[in-house]
Amino acid sequence: MKKLEQTEFEKKILDQFMSGKNLFGKDGAFAPMLKNVIEKSP
């Protein structure tokens, strides 16, 4: 993850957390990261 991507990712997490939104699930901040991990697993 590049520095700019990490900063944007952290901002999205903080925004969702502060507004009470779910960080997991289809539209959660962690969704793309979890999808990537699952697709790379054997």
PDB file of N, CA, C, O and CB in Angstrom:
ATOM      1  N   MET A   1       0.851  -1.173   0.000  1.00  0.00           N
ATOM      2  CA  MET A   1       0.000   0.000   0.000  1.00  0.00           C
ATOM      3  C   MET A   1       0.895   1.235   0.000  1.00  0.00           C
ATOM      4  O   MET A   1       1.816   1.356   0.807  1.00  0.00           O
ATOM      5  CB  MET A   1      -0.967  -0.001   1.224  1.00  0.00           C
ATOM      6  N   LYS A   2       0.606   2.133  -0.912  1.00  0.00           N
ATOM      7  CA  LYS A   2       1.388   3.357  -1.011  1.00  0.00           C
ATOM      8  C   LYS A   2       0.956   4.352   0.058  1.00  0.00           C
ATOM      9  O   LYS A   2      -0.133   4.233   0.621  1.00  0.00           O
ATOM     10  CB  LYS A   2       1.245   3.978  -2.408  1.00  0.00           C
ATOM     11  N   LYS A   3       1.808   5.329   0.335  1.00  0.00           N
ATOM     12  CA  LYS A   3       1.571   6.311   1.391  1.00  0.00           C
ATOM     13  C   LYS A   3       0.230   7.028   1.210  1.00  0.00           C
ATOM     14  O   LYS A   3      -0.521   7.171   2.175  1.00  0.00           O
ATOM     15  CB  LYS A   3       2.706   7.331   1.421  1.00  0.00           C
ATOM     16  N   LEU A   4      -0.084   7.479  -0.005  1.00  0.00           N
ATOM     17  CA  LEU A   4      -1.342   8.182  -0.268  1.00  0.00           C
ATOM     18  C   LEU A   4      -2.531   7.254  -0.064  1.00  0.00           C
ATOM     19  O   LEU A   4      -3.540   7.663   0.511  1.00  0.00           O
ATOM     20  CB  LEU A   4      -1.354   8.752  -1.696  1.00  0.00           C
ATOM     21  N   GLU A   5      -2.429   6.008  -0.529  1.00  0.00           N
ATOM     22  CA  GLU A   5      -3.499   5.032  -0.336  1.00  0.00           C
ATOM     23  C   GLU A   5      -3.723   4.772   1.151  1.00  0.00           C
ATOM     24  O   GLU A   5      -4.864   4.665   1.601  1.00  0.00           O
ATOM     25  CB  GLU A   5      -3.169   3.717  -1.064  1.00  0.00           C
ATOM     26  N   GLN A   6      -2.643   4.672   1.905  1.00  0.00           N
ATOM     27  CA  GLN A   6      -2.751   4.419   3.337  1.00  0.00           C
ATOM     28  C   GLN A   6      -3.439   5.592   4.030  1.00  0.00           C
ATOM     29  O   GLN A   6      -4.295   5.390   4.890  1.00  0.00           O
ATOM     30  CB  GLN A   6      -1.360   4.170   3.952  1.00  0.00           C
ATOM     31  N   THR A   7      -3.069   6.811   3.659  1.00  0.00           N
ATOM     32  CA  THR A   7      -3.680   7.993   4.254  1.00  0.00           C
ATOM     33  C   THR A   7      -5.167   8.045   3.949  1.00  0.00           C
ATOM     34  O   THR A   7      -5.965   8.344   4.837  1.00  0.00           O
ATOM     35  CB  THR A   7      -2.994   9.261   3.750  1.00  0.00           C
ATOM     36  N   GLU A   8      -5.556   7.760   2.716  1.00  0.00           N
ATOM     37  CA  GLU A   8      -6.970   7.747   2.330  1.00  0.00           C
ATOM     38  C   GLU A   8      -7.723   6.638   3.069  1.00  0.00           C
ATOM     39  O   GLU A   8      -8.858   6.831   3.506  1.00  0.00           O
ATOM     40  CB  GLU A   8      -7.112   7.561   0.802  1.00  0.00           C
ATOM     41  N   PHE A   9      -7.085   5.489   3.203  1.00  0.00           N
ATOM     42  CA  PHE A   9      -7.675   4.357   3.908  1.00  0.00           C
ATOM     43  C   PHE A   9      -7.917   4.715   5.377  1.00  0.00           C
ATOM     44  O   PHE A   9      -8.990   4.453   5.920  1.00  0.00           O
ATOM     45  CB  PHE A   9      -6.765   3.115   3.796  1.00  0.00           C
ATOM     46  N   GLU A  10      -6.919   5.307   6.004  1.00  0.00           N
ATOM     47  CA  GLU A  10      -7.055   5.707   7.407  1.00  0.00           C
ATOM     48  C   GLU A  10      -8.153   6.758   7.577  1.00  0.00           C
ATOM     49  O   GLU A  10      -8.906   6.705   8.549  1.00  0.00           O
ATOM     50  CB  GLU A  10      -5.720   6.251   7.939  1.00  0.00           C
ATOM     51  N   LYS A  11      -8.254   7.701   6.655  1.00  0.00           N
ATOM     52  CA  LYS A  11      -9.294   8.723   6.723  1.00  0.00           C
ATOM     53  C   LYS A  11     -10.678   8.091   6.601  1.00  0.00           C
ATOM     54  O   LYS A  11     -11.599   8.461   7.329  1.00  0.00           O
ATOM     55  CB  LYS A  11      -9.089   9.774   5.619  1.00  0.00           C
ATOM     56  N   LYS A  12     -10.824   7.134   5.681  1.00  0.00           N
ATOM     57  CA  LYS A  12     -12.110   6.459   5.508  1.00  0.00           C
ATOM     58  C   LYS A  12     -12.496   5.701   6.780  1.00  0.00           C
ATOM     59  O   LYS A  12     -13.652   5.737   7.202  1.00  0.00           O
ATOM     60  CB  LYS A  12     -12.054   5.493   4.307  1.00  0.00           C
ATOM     61  N   ILE A  13     -11.533   5.020   7.381  1.00  0.00           N
ATOM     62  CA  ILE A  13     -11.795   4.286   8.623  1.00  0.00           C
ATOM     63  C   ILE A  13     -12.244   5.252   9.717  1.00  0.00           C
ATOM     64  O   ILE A  13     -13.244   5.013  10.394  1.00  0.00           O
ATOM     65  CB  ILE A  13     -10.533   3.503   9.076  1.00  0.00           C
ATOM     66  N   LEU A  14     -11.506   6.334   9.885  1.00  0.00           N
ATOM     67  CA  LEU A  14     -11.842   7.300  10.919  1.00  0.00           C
ATOM     68  C   LEU A  14     -13.216   7.924  10.680  1.00  0.00           C
ATOM     69  O   LEU A  14     -14.005   8.064  11.614  1.00  0.00           O
ATOM     70  CB  LEU A  14     -10.778   8.387  10.983  1.00  0.00           C
ATOM     71  N   ASP A  15     -13.503   8.296   9.442  1.00  0.00           N
ATOM     72  CA  ASP A  15     -14.811   8.887   9.114  1.00  0.00           C
ATOM     73  C   ASP A  15     -15.947   7.919   9.434  1.00  0.00           C
ATOM     74  O   ASP A  15     -16.946   8.308  10.040  1.00  0.00           O
ATOM     75  CB  ASP A  15     -14.864   9.285   7.625  1.00  0.00           C
ATOM     76  N   GLN A  16     -15.795   6.664   9.029  1.00  0.00           N
ATOM     77  CA  GLN A  16     -16.842   5.678   9.280  1.00  0.00           C
ATOM     78  C   GLN A  16     -16.971   5.381  10.767  1.00  0.00           C
ATOM     79  O   GLN A  16     -18.080   5.224  11.277  1.00  0.00           O
ATOM     80  CB  GLN A  16     -16.556   4.389   8.511  1.00  0.00           C
ATOM     81  N   PHE A  17     -15.861   5.305  11.453  1.00  0.00           N
ATOM     82  CA  PHE A  17     -15.881   5.030  12.888  1.00  0.00           C
ATOM     83  C   PHE A  17     -16.564   6.166  13.648  1.00  0.00           C
ATOM     84  O   PHE A  17     -17.410   5.923  14.509  1.00  0.00           O
ATOM     85  CB  PHE A  17     -14.453   4.822  13.414  1.00  0.00           C
ATOM     86  N   MET A  18     -16.198   7.388  13.331  1.00  0.00           N
ATOM     87  CA  MET A  18     -16.748   8.550  14.032  1.00  0.00           C
ATOM     88  C   MET A  18     -18.236   8.749  13.750  1.00  0.00           C
ATOM     89  O   MET A  18     -18.957   9.293  14.586  1.00  0.00           O
ATOM     90  CB  MET A  18     -15.984   9.799  13.640  1.00  0.00           C
ATOM     91  N   SER A  19     -18.696   8.317  12.587  1.00  0.00           N
ATOM     92  CA  SER A  19     -20.111   8.478  12.251  1.00  0.00           C
ATOM     93  C   SER A  19     -20.948   7.272  12.680  1.00  0.00           C
ATOM     94  O   SER A  19     -22.162   7.253  12.479  1.00  0.00           O
ATOM     95  CB  SER A  19     -20.267   8.704  10.754  1.00  0.00           C
ATOM     96  N   GLY A  20     -20.296   6.265  13.273  1.00  0.00           N
ATOM     97  CA  GLY A  20     -21.015   5.102  13.779  1.00  0.00           C
ATOM     98  C   GLY A  20     -21.329   4.051  12.725  1.00  0.00           C
ATOM     99  O   GLY A  20     -22.099   3.124  12.978  1.00  0.00           O
ATOM    100  N   LYS A  21     -20.738   4.192  11.550  1.00  0.00           N
ATOM    101  CA  LYS A  21     -20.974   3.211  10.481  1.00  0.00           C
ATOM    102  C   LYS A  21     -20.151   1.956  10.736  1.00  0.00           C
ATOM    103  O   LYS A  21     -19.132   1.987  11.426  1.00  0.00           O
ATOM    104  CB  LYS A  21     -20.624   3.810   9.093  1.00  0.00           C
ATOM    105  N   ASN A  22     -20.616   0.862  10.168  1.00  0.00           N
ATOM    106  CA  ASN A  22     -19.935  -0.415  10.294  1.00  0.00           C
ATOM    107  C   ASN A  22     -18.656  -0.396   9.456  1.00  0.00           C
ATOM    108  O   ASN A  22     -18.697  -0.024   8.283  1.00  0.00           O
ATOM    109  CB  ASN A  22     -20.861  -1.577   9.860  1.00  0.00           C
ATOM    110  N   LEU A  23     -17.534  -0.786  10.034  1.00  0.00           N
ATOM    111  CA  LEU A  23     -16.268  -0.817   9.314  1.00  0.00           C
ATOM    112  C   LEU A  23     -16.129  -2.067   8.458  1.00  0.00           C
ATOM    113  O   LEU A  23     -15.308  -2.112   7.542  1.00  0.00           O
ATOM    114  CB  LEU A  23     -15.115  -0.732  10.287  1.00  0.00           C
ATOM    115  N   PHE A  24     -16.925  -3.074   8.757  1.00  0.00           N
ATOM    116  CA  PHE A  24     -16.900  -4.312   7.998  1.00  0.00           C
ATOM    117  C   PHE A  24     -18.155  -4.381   7.144  1.00  0.00           C
ATOM    118  O   PHE A  24     -19.005  -3.495   7.236  1.00  0.00           O
ATOM    119  CB  PHE A  24     -16.792  -5.545   8.935  1.00  0.00           C
ATOM    120  N   GLY A  25     -18.292  -5.387   6.332  1.00  0.00           N
ATOM    121  CA  GLY A  25     -19.450  -5.499   5.467  1.00  0.00           C
ATOM    122  C   GLY A  25     -19.167  -4.915   4.100  1.00  0.00           C
ATOM    123  O   GLY A  25     -18.067  -4.432   3.831  1.00  0.00           O
ATOM    124  N   LYS A  26     -20.159  -4.963   3.248  1.00  0.00           N
ATOM    125  CA  LYS A  26     -20.011  -4.578   1.842  1.00  0.00           C
ATOM    126  C   LYS A  26     -19.437  -3.176   1.646  1.00  0.00           C
ATOM    127  O   LYS A  26     -18.559  -2.992   0.803  1.00  0.00           O
ATOM    128  CB  LYS A  26     -21.342  -4.665   1.157  1.00  0.00           C
ATOM    129  N   ASP A  27     -19.906  -2.195   2.394  1.00  0.00           N
ATOM    130  CA  ASP A  27     -19.472  -0.815   2.213  1.00  0.00           C
ATOM    131  C   ASP A  27     -18.509  -0.334   3.290  1.00  0.00           C
ATOM    132  O   ASP A  27     -18.205   0.857   3.364  1.00  0.00           O
ATOM    133  CB  ASP A  27     -20.663   0.082   2.181  1.00  0.00           C
ATOM    134  N   GLY A  28     -18.032  -1.240   4.116  1.00  0.00           N
ATOM    135  CA  GLY A  28     -17.127  -0.866   5.197  1.00  0.00           C
ATOM    136  C   GLY A  28     -15.727  -0.551   4.701  1.00  0.00           C
ATOM    137  O   GLY A  28     -15.320  -0.972   3.618  1.00  0.00           O
ATOM    138  N   ALA A  29     -15.011   0.190   5.507  1.00  0.00           N
ATOM    139  CA  ALA A  29     -13.654   0.598   5.149  1.00  0.00           C
ATOM    140  C   ALA A  29     -12.706  -0.595   4.995  1.00  0.00           C
ATOM    141  O   ALA A  29     -11.772  -0.552   4.194  1.00  0.00           O
ATOM    142  CB  ALA A  29     -13.110   1.550   6.198  1.00  0.00           C
ATOM    143  N   PHE A  30     -12.951  -1.653   5.764  1.00  0.00           N
ATOM    144  CA  PHE A  30     -12.066  -2.813   5.692  1.00  0.00           C
ATOM    145  C   PHE A  30     -12.423  -3.793   4.575  1.00  0.00           C
ATOM    146  O   PHE A  30     -11.670  -4.732   4.318  1.00  0.00           O
ATOM    147  CB  PHE A  30     -12.084  -3.534   7.002  1.00  0.00           C
ATOM    148  N   ALA A  31     -13.545  -3.589   3.917  1.00  0.00           N
ATOM    149  CA  ALA A  31     -14.009  -4.522   2.883  1.00  0.00           C
ATOM    150  C   ALA A  31     -12.975  -4.761   1.774  1.00  0.00           C
ATOM    151  O   ALA A  31     -12.698  -5.919   1.462  1.00  0.00           O
ATOM    152  CB  ALA A  31     -15.290  -4.001   2.269  1.00  0.00           C
ATOM    153  N   PRO A  32     -12.396  -3.724   1.169  1.00  0.00           N
ATOM    154  CA  PRO A  32     -11.415  -3.985   0.109  1.00  0.00           C
ATOM    155  C   PRO A  32     -10.185  -4.741   0.606  1.00  0.00           C
ATOM    156  O   PRO A  32      -9.651  -5.596  -0.100  1.00  0.00           O
ATOM    157  CB  PRO A  32     -10.979  -2.680  -0.517  1.00  0.00           C
ATOM    158  N   MET A  33      -9.739  -4.427   1.814  1.00  0.00           N
ATOM    159  CA  MET A  33      -8.574  -5.103   2.366  1.00  0.00           C
ATOM    160  C   MET A  33      -8.885  -6.573   2.624  1.00  0.00           C
ATOM    161  O   MET A  33      -8.079  -7.441   2.288  1.00  0.00           O
ATOM    162  CB  MET A  33      -8.114  -4.418   3.661  1.00  0.00           C
ATOM    163  N   LEU A  34     -10.035  -6.863   3.211  1.00  0.00           N
ATOM    164  CA  LEU A  34     -10.419  -8.244   3.484  1.00  0.00           C
ATOM    165  C   LEU A  34     -10.604  -9.033   2.190  1.00  0.00           C
ATOM    166  O   LEU A  34     -10.206 -10.195   2.102  1.00  0.00           O
ATOM    167  CB  LEU A  34     -11.704  -8.283   4.311  1.00  0.00           C
ATOM    168  N   LYS A  35     -11.201  -8.404   1.199  1.00  0.00           N
ATOM    169  CA  LYS A  35     -11.395  -9.053  -0.101  1.00  0.00           C
ATOM    170  C   LYS A  35     -10.044  -9.442  -0.694  1.00  0.00           C
ATOM    171  O   LYS A  35      -9.882 -10.548  -1.208  1.00  0.00           O
ATOM    172  CB  LYS A  35     -12.165  -8.122  -1.074  1.00  0.00           C
ATOM    173  N   ASN A  36      -9.089  -8.541  -0.621  1.00  0.00           N
ATOM    174  CA  ASN A  36      -7.754  -8.790  -1.158  1.00  0.00           C
ATOM    175  C   ASN A  36      -7.083  -9.953  -0.434  1.00  0.00           C
ATOM    176  O   ASN A  36      -6.475 -10.806  -1.080  1.00  0.00           O
ATOM    177  CB  ASN A  36      -6.891  -7.530  -1.047  1.00  0.00           C
ATOM    178  N   VAL A  37      -7.179 -10.001   0.866  1.00  0.00           N
ATOM    179  CA  VAL A  37      -6.577 -11.088   1.656  1.00  0.00           C
ATOM    180  C   VAL A  37      -7.232 -12.428   1.308  1.00  0.00           C
ATOM    181  O   VAL A  37      -6.540 -13.431   1.127  1.00  0.00           O
ATOM    182  CB  VAL A  37      -6.720 -10.802   3.178  1.00  0.00           C
ATOM    183  N   ILE A  38      -8.549 -12.442   1.216  1.00  0.00           N
ATOM    184  CA  ILE A  38      -9.271 -13.681   0.901  1.00  0.00           C
ATOM    185  C   ILE A  38      -8.912 -14.191  -0.491  1.00  0.00           C
ATOM    186  O   ILE A  38      -8.712 -15.390  -0.683  1.00  0.00           O
ATOM    187  CB  ILE A  38     -10.786 -13.458   1.000  1.00  0.00           C
ATOM    188  N   GLU A  39      -8.831 -13.286  -1.457  1.00  0.00           N
ATOM    189  CA  GLU A  39      -8.515 -13.699  -2.830  1.00  0.00           C
ATOM    190  C   GLU A  39      -7.082 -14.211  -2.959  1.00  0.00           C
ATOM    191  O   GLU A  39      -6.806 -15.039  -3.827  1.00  0.00           O
ATOM    192  CB  GLU A  39      -8.731 -12.534  -3.790  1.00  0.00           C
ATOM    193  N   LYS A  40      -6.171 -13.739  -2.122  1.00  0.00           N
ATOM    194  CA  LYS A  40      -4.772 -14.167  -2.200  1.00  0.00           C
ATOM    195  C   LYS A  40      -4.496 -15.441  -1.420  1.00  0.00           C
ATOM    196  O   LYS A  40      -3.448 -16.062  -1.597  1.00  0.00           O
ATOM    197  CB  LYS A  40      -3.875 -13.072  -1.694  1.00  0.00           C
ATOM    198  N   SER A  41      -5.438 -15.843  -0.548  1.00  0.00           N
ATOM    199  CA  SER A  41      -5.194 -17.040   0.249  1.00  0.00           C
ATOM    200  C   SER A  41      -5.306 -18.298  -0.617  1.00  0.00           C
ATOM    201  O   SER A  41      -6.069 -18.332  -1.583  1.00  0.00           O
ATOM    202  CB  SER A  41      -6.183 -17.110   1.428  1.00  0.00           C
ATOM    203  N   PRO A  42      -4.537 -19.328  -0.260  1.00  0.00           N
ATOM    204  CA  PRO A  42      -4.546 -20.557  -1.066  1.00  0.00           C
ATOM    205  C   PRO A  42      -5.829 -21.340  -0.955  1.00  0.00           C
ATOM    206  O   PRO A  42      -5.967 -22.391  -1.580  1.00  0.00           O
ATOM    207  CB  PRO A  42      -3.411 -21.436  -0.669  1.00  0.00           C
TER     208      PRO A  42
END
